[in-house]
Amino acid sequence: ENFFCLLSFFTVPLHPKSDTLMKEEIVKRALNDFMQYGFKSFTMDDLAGKLGMSKKTLYEHFPSKLELIEATLDYALDMSCRNVETFVQGEGSVIENVYRNQKKVKEIFNISSERPIWELQKYYPKTYERMEVEFAKSDALFIDKLLEKGWQEGLFRKDINTIFYKTFYTNVQRLRSVNPFYEKEFSFWDTIYTFTEYFFRILVNEKGLKELERVLQLKKEKLI
């Protein structure tokens, strides 16, 4: 879904902590594992084992799996809002920065399929609906920051219909949830990178197009 928000999702060993810090560690690990293995497929037993704690201790912190899933969504939304501006920042152009930060997401957060989101939609529809609403807001904020920086750098056309583009961007992102891009034909990350390229092609002017082609060449050579 909203991949720039995933930059802060790290897993670290657990040590004796306050209840609040312990719950935060559980949420971070749960989010990482839910996104790798699926919200339905990955069980509380699996999570307890990964955390090195008993299932009883896990349920003392989160009485139900649904409560834990809701907590992981809250955490993801919080990180999304915090990292919107960070995702367009860096030493290069805004275009290069977005590609470099997507690579960080790919390396840090080992997600390779849309199946976890499909499971969330199928088995936890109310949570999924809340996620869609909140991430649409985050997407809109991301586009604001993206356009602002792209215009400052002289890479984007000045005549972009911002409201239309936000709606377009958000709805294309949501398309992946209904899985029109079959993963046997288009891998998860090929789809993400192709979306990114096409989103930029809509925005760039002549200068921006040259920069986009330069960045795509770096990516092709695996330098970015």
Residue pairs with C-beta under 8 A, 6 or more apart in sequence:
1 117
1 131
1 135
1 173
1 176
1 177
2 76
2 80
2 135
2 138
2 139
2 142
2 173
3 102
3 105
3 109
3 192
4 80
4 83
4 84
4 86
4 87
4 101
4 102
4 105
4 142
5 76
5 77
5 79
5 80
5 83
5 138
6 35
6 76
6 79
6 105
6 108
6 109
6 111
7 79
7 83
7 86
7 87
7 101
7 104
7 105
7 108
7 109
8 79
8 82
8 83
9 28
9 31
9 32
9 76
9 79
9 108
9 109
10 28
10 108
11 28
11 29
11 32
12 25
12 28
14 22
14 25
14 51
14 52
14 53
17 25
19 61
22 61
23 61
23 62
23 71
24 75
25 51
26 47
26 51
26 58
26 61
26 62
26 68
27 68
27 71
27 72
27 75
28 75
29 47
29 50
29 51
30 47
30 68
30 69
30 71
30 72
31 72
31 75
31 76
32 109
32 110
33 42
33 46
33 47
33 50
34 42
34 69
34 72
34 116
35 109
35 111
35 116
36 42
36 110
36 111
36 112
36 116
37 46
37 116
38 115
38 116
38 119
39 69
39 116
39 119
39 120
39 123
39 124
40 119
40 122
40 123
41 119
43 65
44 55
44 58
44 59
44 65
44 68
45 55
47 58
47 68
48 54
48 55
48 57
48 58
51 58
62 68
62 71
66 124
66 127
69 120
69 124
69 127
70 127
73 127
73 130
73 131
73 134
76 131
77 131
77 134
77 135
77 138
80 134
80 135
80 138
81 138
81 141
84 138
84 141
84 142
84 145
85 145
86 101
87 97
87 98
87 101
87 142
87 145
88 94
88 97
88 98
88 101
88 142
88 145
88 146
88 149
89 97
90 96
90 97
90 100
90 101
91 97
92 100
92 215
93 153
93 155
93 211
93 215
94 146
94 149
94 150
94 153
94 155
95 150
95 155
95 200
95 204
95 208
95 211
95 212
95 215
96 211
96 215
96 218
96 224
98 146
98 196
98 200
99 196
99 215
99 218
99 219
99 224
100 224
102 192
102 193
102 196
103 224
106 189
111 188
112 187
112 188
112 189
113 183
113 188
114 176
114 177
114 179
114 183
114 188
117 128
117 176
117 177
118 177
118 179
120 127
120 128
120 131
121 128
121 177
132 174
132 177
135 173
136 170
136 174
139 166
139 169
139 170
139 173
140 166
140 170
143 162
143 165
143 166
143 169
144 162
147 156
147 160
147 162
147 165
147 203
150 156
150 203
150 204
150 208
151 158
154 205
154 207
154 208
155 203
155 204
155 205
155 207
155 208
155 211
156 203
156 204
156 205
156 208
157 203
157 204
157 205
157 208
160 203
165 202
165 203
169 199
172 195
172 199
173 195
175 181
176 191
181 191
186 194
193 219
197 212
197 216
200 208
200 212
201 209
201 212
204 211
204 212
215 224
218 224
